[in-house]
Amino acid sequence: MPRVYILGINAHHAGASACLIRDGELIAAAEEERFRRIKYWAGFPRLAIAFCLAEAGITPYELDHVGISRNPNANLLKKVAFALARRPSASMIRQRLANAMQVRNPKAALCEAFELDPKRLRARFHNIEHHRAHMASAFFVSPFPEAAILSVDGMGDFVSTMWGIGRGTQLDVTGEINFPHSLGFVYTAASQWLGFPKYGDEGKVMGLAPYGRPAYLEEFRKIVRVQRDGTFELDLDYFVHHAAGASMTFDEGSPEIEAMYSNKFIDTFGEARRPDAPLTEKHQDVAASLQAMLEEAEFALVRRLQRETGQSALCMAGGVALNSAFNGKILPDTPFTDIYIQPAANDAGTALGVCYYIYHHVLGRPRRYVMTAAYTGPRYRDDEIAQALDRRGLAYDRLDGAGLARRAAQIVAGGDVLGWFQGRMEWGPRALGNRSIIADPRRADMKDILNARIKHREPFRPFAPSVLLEAVGDYFDQTYPDPFMVKVYHVLPEQRAQIPAVTHVDGTGRLQTVDRDANPRYWALIAAFRDLTGVPVVLNTSFNENEPIVCTPDEAIECFLRTRMDALAIEDFLVQK
Ligand SMILES: [Fe+2]
């Protein structure tokens, strides 16, 4: 049989990205922000596509299918009905139309980006509805033959929430909640009010929530009304996004969002916090209440889905599926006994979803690929790395794998901060041991050291632990593997003093379990650290300084030199300051 090449793209939407599969095998996937060096870059992902094609060794003319994770024709009747009933502003309508024109014709965009002759392209082009792409991204690369699927985010193709069931190569949608009712937008609006206005800032608010008490849960229950059937409705008086349009500036840069909360929101909670103003107990309590409300609404959705499908496995995607605090509660607190969340659960992941939606659901080809590791991005050869180091006149040692793990573990155990750059770059927002900064989790002051020297993050935000898979039960209250750092578990009370730098204020940690087969080099580093210290855990934070995670050796070296990192391991090359 001839080979089938499928390119999936997320374009003209936050987190532009590309993914390429060959006969169902994932060849490459990456976010455009890593190449452009602008966070959540939105536009047409030309560089990510070029990378995917190069990894596959093909030209665009050899692609059989190309899909984009938007379908402007989806829910047209509902959009019209909404426009008639609500009379959205003219600028909102103009913006929507312009965006729809762009996503309607991915063929033209591809031809323009790569200066192609459209007549020579043999690929079939597909518009895949946004939330179907999310759902496909979670289910088709999961290990489950059958599963319930839930996608929750801000909004895509007029839908905020979609659920259904996956069986083999088929994905059936059984329900959805439409714009403007969106849990993602509630979280975004409250985050804006709390003084975190940037796209993607919701994760900071999730980190703030454990400092507060849910004192405003009753107020939030008026804003988000959970229904008897497990769905939810918003009281739109607290918002302006349905009228003003949740306006985002999309193309050629970081997405920017206008304020979504209304005067009634301000009447209820008080004046919004300015981003540079101090955080008070009240802000912490509002964050805690918001998180509690999100969990209440999501539990209702998840439990409904379990009742409706009778499935024991759950696959989740959408931006809200990155709420690791909630995700960690699903297995203990619902009838589901298995869970899968793909590392790029946010919009970037829809590029992957498009590929597998086409391969399985459209073409009916059998499933065989399971995503067990997130390492789908670029990797670099030793001669490229040596040249990059030589260009800056940096002296280095060259070690073998075991020697590097031992030396690196000594550096970390000695209290120094290590840049760790290995193999292929991660897919999704988390660094998972290939573009990571590693430090000693036993030192209570390590969080402040990292913030002062490298990361400059808000002091309330936690750092995450990477733990050997075989030791997870010795340190955490759950043992279900989480290779993608998408769930928060409780650190066992007797171990909290052992790993204070990665234990959050509420005694939890957003862990990564490290499997020897999935990442042998990272496993070897943590195992060497365990041999030295008795602790099979390291602190893992992304390799960057207020920028997208580094992609190339040059970017890693520049970050190393610019910040007060002590050592840098790039493949087998070790540099120490
Ligand atoms: Fe989305």
Residues whose N, C-alpha, C, O or C-beta is under 5 A from the ligand:
A	BS01	LIG	D153 M155 G156 G318 G319 D347
